[in-house]
Each structure stands twice: as structure tokens, then as C-alpha cells.
Amino acid sequence: MSNPLVVANWKMNKTPAESVELVQAIQDRLSGNEVADIVLCPSFPALHPVSEILDTNKVMLGAQDGHFADQGTYTGAVSMSQIRNLIDYVMVGHSERRQYFGDNNEIVARKMQAALRNELTPVLCIGENATERHQGETARVIHDQLHMDLVMLTSQDVQKVVITYEPLWAISQGDGHGETASPEQIKHAVAHIRETIEGLHGAKAARAVRVLYGGSVNADNASGYMKIDGINGFLVGGASLHPEEFITIATVSGENGSEKEESQEEK
Ligand code: PGA
């Protein structure tokens, strides 16, 4: 079993200099013995300066997005091949990309391919909005997104993917304290994610895939969420901008993750 994974999504916050400071503050507080793998995703302009001070024994670097083409006539875009030497992970299909930048499932599928072609680990974000949840459509939305977003990948590719379940209604307005999903709701969604992947790409892919939860994760709820069956870590927005809080989340994820593994081994 791989370590729990905690990904910090800083969204459109921090200048390059402020990002360097934040990375430094996080690294200073880490002992390096944390059991969780930690990935920090600053904005594009911060990737290079941050990579220069990164302590790779403690943290890894990721991007919040990347274009599906490797180069070409796409003004203003950044391709994964342009940044692949700086990063290990890339977020794909975050709901804010889908909502504000037109990233539909076809584009997301091509970005998934681009990530793997560039030897990056894609962190695919999926999840239903409030209306879909109220209409009882959550399972269908998860199924359709997984079907369309992973359609260009082989089962072997899918084993390398990280999936984040992020119900849109639980994403905070930047403070890490939005409406929260209940452990029961998350458990059902995560089980459905693995069942769907098993149906589409086989049992091996369903077992290997890491599934994270995202949506108002903070230092108070992380430990409880981490106990949910099938959860391998978190994608953290607002709370990841605060070094102390983020370290607490990473630490409790590691502790609860290893406890969970021990109890599974006993079964
Ligand atoms: P949040 O953001 O933790 O602030 O809710 C999560 C995300 O959008 O990735």
C-alpha cells in the first residue's frame, strides 16, 4: 500500500516570492518523518523559484493545470511538457477549471493523456454540484465523469492515477470552512468511484488507484475523514495556505492512514 497523499491547492494565491516563503515555512515545520506524501501546487509563475528551494525529502511539487497539447498556437496556456521537469504531479479537471475555463470531459480526458505522456501523476478531480446531489444524481455524475475522463487511458495507465472526490457544494470560499460533507456521504461516493473503475478498467486498477477527498478539509475534520474506508488522503484548498494547519492535516493523515492499514492487515 502506498502512503497517504496530501495535496495542497493554493489556487490563484501568492506571488512567486510569497510562495517561496510559504514552502519554506512548511518545510521548516516538517520533520521529514511524516508518513504522508505531500504535494504542493502553487501557481505557474511560482513553480520555478519554488523548485529551487524545494526539499525533495519532505515535499513534492505539482501544477494546478496544464494544457493537453505539448506545444502550439494556444496563447496564454502552459503545457505539461514545458513544466514536466519542475513537477511530479498535475491537477486535472478541478471544478473551478470546469466551471470558469470550459474544461469539459473531452478536454479533461486529453489532459489526462498529456499528463501520463509527460510522466506526471494526474490528480483528477470529480464530483457533483448541489442540484445534482439534491436530485439524487451523485452516482450517475461520478460514473459519467469517470467514464469520459478516463476513456483514453489503458487499465495500466489508470493504476497510476489519483482521483479526488470533491463535491462542488463542499468546496470553501478560500477559508477551508465551507459546507461539509458527512463521512457517510464521502464513504458512499468513494465506494462508488472504486466500483465504477472496476467496471470500466478492472479490479487491479480499482485497487491501485488512490482516492482523495477534497472540500473544506481543515485541521479539525481531517482526522475523522481519514478514518473513512477507501480514503487515501486529501486535496486541501484554503487550509493549505496556513503552514501550521496544513502540517496538522498532513500529520493526522499519516497517522490515521497507517492505523487504517494495520487494521486492514489484521482483517
Ligand atoms: P477548500 O478547496 O479546501 O478550500 O474547500 C478544495 C479545492 O477546491 O481543491
Residues whose N, C-alpha, C, O or C-beta is under 5 A from the ligand:
A	BS01	PGA	N9 A170 I171 S172 G174 D175 G176 G214 G215 S216 V217 L235 V236 G237 G238 A239
